[in-house]
Amino acid sequence: MADDTPPPAAGAVTGADAALADALDRLRARLRDLALPLDAPGAAQARGDRRAALDQLDDYLLPRLRSAGAPLLVVVGGSTGAGKSTLVNSLLGERVSDPGVLRPTTRSPVLVHHPLDAGWFAGDRVLPGLARLAGDRGADESAAGDPGAAEPGAAAVRLAPSPALPRGLALLDAPDVDSVEEANRRLAAQLLAAADLWLFVTTAARYADAVPWDLLHTAAERHAQVALVVDRVDPGSEAAVEDLRRMLDANGLFAAPLFAVAEGVGSDGLLPEDAVGPVAAWLSDLGGDAAARRAVAVATRDGVVDDLAGRGLALARAAGEQVIAAARLRDAVARAYAEAAAQVGAATSDGAMLRGEVLARWQELVGTGDLLRSVERGVGRVRDAVVGFLRGRPAAPAPVEQAIAHGLAAVVLDAADAAAERTHAAWRGDPSGAGLLPDLGLSRSSATLRADVDREIRAWQADVLALVGEQGAQRRGTARALSFGVNALGVSLMVLAFASTGGLTGVEVGIAGGTAVVAQKLLEAVFGDDAVRRLTAEARERLDARVRGLLAGEAARYTAQLDALVLTGGEALRGAATAVADAARAERAGRAAGATGAGPAGPGPGGADAAGAGARPVPGDAAVGGTTAALAGTTSLRGADRWRAVSGGAGPGRTPGAGGGTWSAATAPAGAGGRGSAGPDAAGGAGTPGTADPGDRHRGGFWRRLLGREDRG
């Protein structure tokens, strides 16, 4: 029967919890906007951490804060074939989850809850990212028109109400953590991250496998509440249980209860009651104590909040590293193409352009006879020689212009190719840049560069001719001569521009057989010294500008890869993570103050269900003297009552000091110490039946720790 009273509205959070929820909302927004597109070292891990943080916020933390009264979610996880589904079925005494190959699909985990708790799970207050399936339908068998049905193949949770489960407690049978399907592994990790309590199932043969321990290490790091079940423990394999106990203690999980379940399944497919009795009693006692459930949820929540704050800071650093990596890649581009510009500048100003074909075409234009001799006899007669030369030698300077264009194009193309090779090599050697090089197209200049170079050179030559024409128009005395020789004088200016940025020096006089000397004297004879220096500088500036434009276009092929990325930096995320840490400290301080101010009979931290010392008897207090008054009327899982009867009325979870203990069907409690008096595993691996491990005084009790009654040591 479903509960007629709906659960509290989501989002009804007040006080310090509200401030913490607001801080977490802001952190979530920053995480959602965080982009880590570059394959910088550690970026892949950071992306996974970001996704895991968002999942944990959405699936667990924010819903838990907004629905503090929701049932405690115990996620049953473990390796393939560990017996998770069989354990769940055996605890309930009915088949709610098909084990092994009989399960319809591992992508539809089974969530078992009390029928009166259905309202908590039908909506999106718990695991809001997963669709809901009802009854025994698989994820691929959703009925048409069911609003909670999942798309075929999509992950969904199948709800299975069971009156055998105590109200306030829910069991979720998760997919295998080491499934052969990556989607199932991701879903298993996501569900474990959404748990208030992990019930981790392994076997005596596989308890040391790497994959489960990776998750257990994660649980230890964020102080998640964990219990373990070692399934299929044959006689003689008790040493494996002892070894697992030692491993748990050594890896920071000394407070985790460890239950050993013997091998053997009955004809009904269930484990015997006495085999699951310790687990059943522990879960039943937990389900019957609202303060204990609240304490477990708050302890796990606190660990998750701390983990998220730390993870936010780490992701902020990763975001900052992305910005640094992008700047490093841009710098590699800038340096390579700056070198290319310098290479072109040197080749077009040191006289190298005035050799070869350019020199031959120039000599054809000006000759080496009377004109040169006139230049040598004195500048005063050069103007007349130029005028006579231009009138008597109408040969077009086109071959010289073409030679200049060809030579200049070769210089620019060579420099651009070298820059592309340097940039490609730099990016390929940088993990952040290697992922932005899908093919070899960026290892050389663009296919259109030659045409672009030819166009820009023609435009520059037109600029030079325009400069000569403008200067001639200002000097009326040379108009007649210019009417015959603008092109020739323009070519002379091009030649001079390749020799110097402002006139010749002594070293340059002998370059290329005096080619530049002739060009300079010709121009000076027509325009004068000052005008020639100005024209030469202007021609150089225009050439350099066009070359820079060409190289900038080539460099943009690389920088465009970076421009297309969204790099947010880490400052905003760092601030959000710090705000979460501050809000968490304030919330815990208020909780502690409330517990202190309430006194033994007042409400505990976090509300009426909180774990205040006097709010209600804690598990453990109820066990003293064998009384079960505190749990009267509580639904017990299959095997719990039998275990209590055999063990004198005390279950593992209700015994002070039980945290860190090891329990099996053969184990009987040893008074207040909580260590078993039968079997080698009773002492938690100490090896002496009935003797408490010396580490107990440091480890303390599972419940005492959760309820704040004992220092963590």
N, C-alpha and C positions, 0 to 999 in steps of 0.2 A: 504494500500500500504506500503510495506516495504521500509525502508530507504536504498537508494543506497550507502550512505557513511558509511563505517564501523566505529565503535567506535574506539577510540584510543587504541593502542596495550597495552595489559596488561603488567605490569611490567615497563612501561615508567615513572619511578619515579625519581625525581632529588632533590638535595639539602637536606634540613633537613628531608623532607619526606622520602627520600631514606635511610638516616641514621636510621630513625625510623623503616622503613621496614626491614632493615638488622638486627637490634636488635630484632625485632619481629620474624624474621626467625630463629635466633639463639635460642630464647626462645622456639619457636615451636619445634626445634630439641631436646632441653633438655626435654621438656614435653613429646615428643614422646618416648624418651629413658627412661623416669622415670618409675620405677617399684615399686609398693606398694603391694607386695604379702602377707605380714603378716597382720593379722586381729588385728592390734594394735588399741587402742582407737582412734576413729576419722578416721581410714583408709578408711572405706566405703564412708564417706563424701569426703575425699580427692580424692578417685578414681573418684567419680562423678564430683568433681571440675576439675580434670585433663581432663576428657572427655569433659566437658563443655568448658573449656579453649581452647582445640584443635578445637572443633566445631566452637567456636566464631572466632578463628584465621582463620580457613579455609573458613567458610561460610560468614564471615562479614569483619573482620578487614583487612586482607591482600588484599582481592579483592577490598575493598573500597579504600585503600591506592594506589593501582595500577591502579584503575579506578575511579579517583576522579570525573570525569564528568558523571558517571553513574546516571540514574534516582534515585530519592529519593524513597527508599523502605518503604512503610507504611504497616506494618503487622497488620491485623485486627484479634485480638484474643479475647478469652473470654470463658465463661462457656457453657456447653451443653444447647442448647435451648435459648441462649441469643439473637439470631437473627442476627448473624454476616453476613451470606450469604444474608439474606433479606436486610440488610443495604447496602451491597455492590451492590446488584442488583438495589436497589432503588436509590442510588447515580448515577448509570450509566444510569438508565432508560431502562435497558435490563437485561435479565436473563443470566448471565454468570456463576453463581455458584448455583447449586441446593441446596436449603435449606433442613435442617432436614433429614428425612429418604429418600428423593429423591436423595440426593447426591450419586453418584456411589460408592465412597469409600472415607472415611476421610483420607486415606493415599495418596490421590492425591490433595493436596491443590491447589487452583486456584490463579494464578498470572495474574492480569489484567494490561496491559500496553498499551500505545499509539502505533499504528501500526508503526510509525517511530522510535520507541525505541526498535523494535524487536531484533536488533543486539546485544543489551546489555544483553538480557536474553536467547538467543538461545544457547550461548556458556557457558563457565564455569566462566565467570567473576563475576557473582552473584550466590550465592548458588551452588558452584561447586560440592558439594557432592550429589546433587539430579539429577536424570535423568529428561529429558524433555518429556512432552507429548503435542501434539498439538490438537487443536480443542476440541471436546466434548468427547473424549475417556477417559475411566477410566484407572486406573493403571493396571488393569487386562485385558484390551482390546487393548493392543498395537498391532499395525499392524506389520506383519512380514517384516523384512528388514528395519524398521525405526531405524536409528542409535541412535536416542535419546530415543527410547522406553525403558521402565523399565522392569525388570524381573517381572513375575507374583508375586504379593504380596509385591513387593519392593516399598519403598517410592519414589515418583516422584512428580514433580510439573507440573501442567497443565497450559500451556500458553494460555491466552485469550486476543488477541488484541482488543482494543475498542477505536474508535475515540472520544468517549464521555469523555475520561480521558485526562486531560492536559498533554502535552508532558513534560517529565522530572519528572513525578510522576507515581508510580506504586503501586497498591493495591494487597496485598496477603491475601486471605481468608484462615486462618490457621485452623487446627483441634482444637477440644475442649481441653482446658487445663485440664479439669477434666474428660476426656474420660474414659470409662470403660476399654479400651484397653491401656495397658502400652506403647505400641509402638506409639500410637497416642499422648499420653501425652508427651513422649520424643520428638517427632517430633514438637509438638506445642512449647515446651520450646526452641528447637533448632531454630525454625523459629523466635520466638520473640527475641532471642539473636542475630539474624542476621539482625534485623530491624534497619533502621535509625530512625524510629519513630513508637511508639506503638499506635495503636488505639484500646483501650481496651473496649470491649462491655460487659455490664452486664445488669441486670434488677432490677427494684425497689424491687423485692422480694428476690433477691440473691446477692445484692451488697456487703454484709458482709461475704460471704463465704470464708473459710480459704484458699482454693487452689488458687483462683485469687489473694488474698492478699499476699500470699507467693511470687508470681511473681512480684507483684507491689512493695513489699519491696525490691526485688532484683533490680528492675528498679531504685528505689530511691537511693539505695546504690551505684550504678554505674552511677548515674546522667543521666540515659537514658531519652530521650525526650518522653513524654507520654501525650496522650489525652484520655479522657474517654467518653463513650456514655452510658447513662442509657436508656435502651429500655423499651417499654411497661409501660410508666408512665401514669396511669389512673388518672382522676380527683380525688383529695383528697390524692394522694400519694406524693405530693410535699415535705412532711416532709422527705421522704426517700432520696430525692435528696439533701436536705439541710444537712442531716446527713452524706451522702457520701462526700459532700464538706468539712465538718468538719474533717472527717476521712482522706481525702487526705491532708489537711493542717497539721494535727497532725503527719502525717507519712512522711513528707518531700516532698510531691508532691503538694505543694502550687502553683507551676507554671503551673500545668496541667489544660488545659481547660476541662470543664465538660459540655457535651451536653445532654439535656433531650429530648427524642423522645417519643411522645405520642403513645399510643396503637392504632392499627387500620391498617389493610392491605386491599387494594382495591381488586377488582375482578381480576386485572392483577397480583396480588401477590406482589405488590410494596407498600411501604409506601407512603403516600401523600407527594407532593412536599413541602408543608409548614412544614411538620414534620421533613424532613431531610434538610431543607434549611440552618440552621446554620452550620451544619457539611459540607454540600456541599460548602457553601461560604468560609468557613475556608480552606478546602482542595484546592479549586480552586485558592484562593489567594496565597496559598503556592506554588501550581504548577506553577503559573504564575510569580513567582519571583525567579530567579536563585540565587540571593544573599541570600535570605531567605532559600532556599533549601540547599545551601552550608552551611549556618550557622547551620541549624538543623543537617546536617550530621557531621559537625566538632564537634559540642557539644556532640553528641552521641559518636562519635569516641574517643574524649578525655576521656569521662567517661569510655569507654571500655578499653582504654589503661591503665588508672589508676587502673581499676579493675584487669586487667590481671597482672600488675606489682605486686600488692598486693597479688593476688592469687598465683603468682609464688613464692613469699617469703613464703607464708603459706605452699605451697606444698614442698618447700625446707625444711621447718621445719618438715613436715610429713615424708619426706625421711630420715632426720636425726633420727627421732624417730624410723623408721624401723631398721636402723643400731643399735641403742641402744637396741631395742627389741631383735634383733638377738643375740647381745652380751650377753644380759641377759639370753636368752635361752641356749646359749653355756655354760655360766657360771654354770647354773643349772646342765647341763650334766657333766661338769668337776668336780664340787663339789661332785656329787653323786658317780661318779666312782673313784674319789680320795679317798673317804671314803671307797669304796669297796676294793681298793688296801690296804689301811691302815688296814682294817678288816682282810684281808688275811695275811698281814704281821704280825699282832699281834698274830693271831691264829697259825702261823707256826714258831713263835720264842719264845713264852712264855711257852713252854712245853705242851700245850694243845694237841698237836698231839701225845704226847708220853704216852697217856693213852688208855684205852680200848683195841681194837683189835690189835693196833700196839704194845702195851706193851706185850700182850699175845704172839704174834708171835715172838717178839724179845727174850723173855725169853725162848721160845722153841728153838731158835737158839743158844743162848749163855749159857743157863742153869744158875743155881744159886748156884752151889756147888764149886768144886775145882777151877774153873776159877776165880770166885769172891774172894775166899779166897786167891788165888795167888795175885790178884790185891791188896788186903788189906795188904799182907805181904811186898809188895814193888814192885816198878816199875821195878827194875832191873831184876826181874825174869819173867816179863810179856811176854817178847818176846818169851822165851822158852815155856811158857804156851800157847801162841797164836799159835805157830807153832805146838805144840803137839795137841792142840785142833782142829786146822784146818785139821791135818792129820788124827786125830782119829774120827772127826765128819764131815763126808762128806755130811751131810744133806744140801740140797739146800736152799738158803735164799729166794726163790721165795715167800713163804707165807708172809714174812715180807714186801717184795716189794709190793705185792698186797695189803696188809693192809695199807701201806703208801699211795699207789695210791688211794685206796678207800677213806681214810680219807681226803687226800688233795683235791680230787675232790669234796667231800661234802662241804669243806670249801669254795672253789672257787665258786661253784654253788650257795651256800647260799648268798655269798656276791654279786654276779652278780644279783640274783633275787631281793635282797634288793635295789640295785642301780637302777634297772629298775623300781621298784615301786616308789622310791623317784623321779626319773626323770619324770615319767609319771604324778605323782601327781603335780609336779611343773609346768609342761607344761599345764596340764589340768586347773590349776588355773590361768594361764596367757592367756588373750585373744589372744595374738600373737601366743602362742603355741598350744592352743586348736584346731585351724584350721588345724594343721599339724598332728593330731592324728585321722586318718580316722576310726580306729577300736581299739580293745583292744590288738592287737598284740604287741605293744610296752610297754604294762604294765608288761610284764614278759620277761625273757631271751629268746633268740632266740631258735628255735627248734633244731638247730644244735650245741648248746653250749656244751652239755654233750659229744658228740663225739669229739668236738674240745678240750675240757679239757682233756679227756682221752689221746688223741694224744700228747698233750703238756706235760703231766705228764710223759708219757713213754719216750718222748724225753729228758726230764730233768733227768730222772733216767739213761738214756744212757749217758748223759753228765757227771753225777757223776761217773759212772763206768769208763768212759774214763779218767777222772781226776785222779782216783786211779791208773789206768793202766799206765798213763804217769808218775806219780810220782814214781811208783814201778820200771819202766824202768830206772829211774835215780839213783836208789839205788840198786846196784848189790847184796849187801849182803842180801837183802830181796827177791830176785827174786824167790828163791825156795819156800819160804812161800807164796808169792803172787800167784804163779802158782796154789796153792791149794785154795786160799781164796780171789780173787779179788772181787767176788760178795759179800762175807761177809764183807770185808772192805768197799766196796761201800755202803752197807746198813748201816754200822756204821757211815759213813760220812753223809748219809741222816739223821740219827737220831740226830747226833750232830748239823747239820744245823737247825733242828727244835728247838734246845735248846738254841742256842746262835749264834750271827753273828761272834763271834771271841773267842770262848772258854767259859767255864762255869764261873759263878760268885758264890759267897757264897750262894746266895739265891737259885740258880738253882741246887745245889748239891743234894738236897733231892727230886728233882722233879721225879715223877713216879718211886719211889723206886730205885733211882740211875741209871736208864737206861742210861742217857746221860753220867754219870761218866764212865760206862763201855765202851761205844763207844769211848769216848775221850781217855781213857787209852789204849785201843786196838790200836787206830790209832797212838798215840804218841809212843807206843812201837815199831811200825813198821817204822814210818816216822820221828819221832822227833817233838818237840813242835812247832818250827817255821813253818814247813811244814803243820802241822795240822791246825794252825790258817789260813794260806793262803788258804788251800783247803776248809776250812769251809766258809771263806768269798766268795771264787769263786763260791761255790755251792749255797750260798744264792743269790748272784748277778744273777746267771743264772735262779734260780727259780723266783726271783722277775721280771726279764725281761720277762719271759714267761707268768707270771700272768698279767703283764701290757699289754702285747700284746693281751691276751684274752679279758681283760676288754676294751681295746681300740677298739677292733672289735665290742664289744657290744655297746659301746658309739657311734660308727660310725653309728649305725642304726638311731640314733637321729640326729647327726650332718649332716648326708647325706641329711636329709630333708631340712636343712638350706643351705647346699652346692648347692643344686639344684635350689635355688632361685637366682634371679638377684637383688642385692641391690646396687643402684647407689650412695647413699648418696645425700646430698643436696647442696654441695658447688658449683658445676658447675651450677645448676639451680639457686641458689641464685645470682651468678654472672650475669647470663643472665637476671634475673628479674631486678636487679639493673641497668644493662645497658639499659634496656627498659625505666626505670624511668628517667635516665639521658638523653637519646635521646628525650624523650617526653618533658622534660623541655627545652632542646635546641630548639626543633621545635617550641614550643609555644613562647619562647623568640624571635625567628626569626620572627614568625608571628606577634607578637605585634610590633616589631621594624619596620617591613614592613608596617604595617598599619599606624604607626605614621609618618614614613618617606614619605609615599605616599601622605599625605594631603587629603583634601576633594575630590579632583578630581582624585586621584591616584587609582591604583588597590588595592583591599582588600587583606587580608591574604589568602595565599594558591592559588593564581592565579586570572585569570580574573573574575571568577564567585564568588570570595570570597566576604564576607560581608563588604566591605569598605564603609565608611560613604557616600562617594561621587560617588561610582561606579555606583549606580542607586538608584532610590527612594526605600526606604524600605516600606514594608507593614505598614500601619499606616500613613506614610507621604502621601501616595496616598489617604487615606481616609479623610484627613482633608478637610473640605469644601464640602465633598460629591463627589469629583472628582474621576474618575476611569481611568484617562489617562494612568497611569503607567501600567495598566493591559489590555489595549486595544488590542483586537485581541486574548486574551487568552481564551482557551476552558474552559467553566464552566460546572461543574457537575449539574445534574438535581436538580433543586430547588434553586440553588445559585442566579440566576438572580431575581427570585421572592422574595427571602429573601432580597436582596439588595434593591429592589423596595419598599418593605414594610417597611424596616428599614432605609430608607433614603439614600441608596447607600453605606452603610458601613457594611462590614462583620465582624464577631467576630475577625478573625485573622488579620484584617487590622486596628484594633483600638488600639492605644497605651494604655497599661495597661490592655489589654484583658487577659493576662496570669493569670491563677487562677480564671477566671470568670466562671460563670455558665450560659448556654445559652439554651433556648428552643424556640419553634415556637412562643410563646407568648412574647418573650423578644425583646425589642427594645433597641438599643444602647443609652447611655446617654452621648453623646459628647466624649470628650477626656478621660473621666474616664473609659470607656469601660465596665461599669456595667450596667445591664439592668434597664429599667425604668418601666417594667411591670412584674408582677408576683413575688412571694416571692423568687424565685431562682435567680432572676436577680442580686441580691447583693451578690451572692456567699455564701448564707447562712446567711447573716447579718440580714435578717428579715425585713429590711426597704427598700421598693421599691425606686430605684433611688438613694440610699445612698451608697457611696463607703465604703467598709470594712476598718476600721482603719489599718488593716494589709497590705493594699495596698502599703503604703509608704515603707514597708519592702519587700513585695513580688515583687513589680514592675511589668513590663510588660513581657509577654512571649517573644515577639519579641525583646524588648529592651534588655532583658537579653541575648538572643541568639546572637544579633548583637553587644554586648559589649557596649551598650549605657547607661547601668545603673548598678550600683554595686549590687552584689547579696545580700548585707546586711548581 
